[in-house]
């Protein structure tokens, strides 16, 4: 009985328009050369910033310089329409999962075991 309920929930999620849209956008992102280039640029900036933090404190001028480079790379990626569309779609799916989680597990949220 529980298996059937879980399987039905899984199918319902997979067939939800929000999930389908997000999956389609993800495919578009994976095939977009501009996204790949800008993601690579952002990943490199992130690695460089993390490497600098191994040597310098985060409030040092050089660390701030690398952090600024990382912010610029992220901003360049985030300004693309397809990324904005993805982020909006992702938020909708996340809200759906949050609601499912709330409905399934909220009754147990106040539960705790007491030692005797």
Secondary structure, DSSP 8 states (H G I E B T S, - for coil): -HHHHHHHHHHHHHT-HHHHHHHHHHHHHHT-HHHHHHHHHHHHHHHHHHHHHTTS-TTSHHHHHHHHHHHHHHHHHHTSHHHHHHHHHHHHHHHHHHHHHHHHHGGGTT------
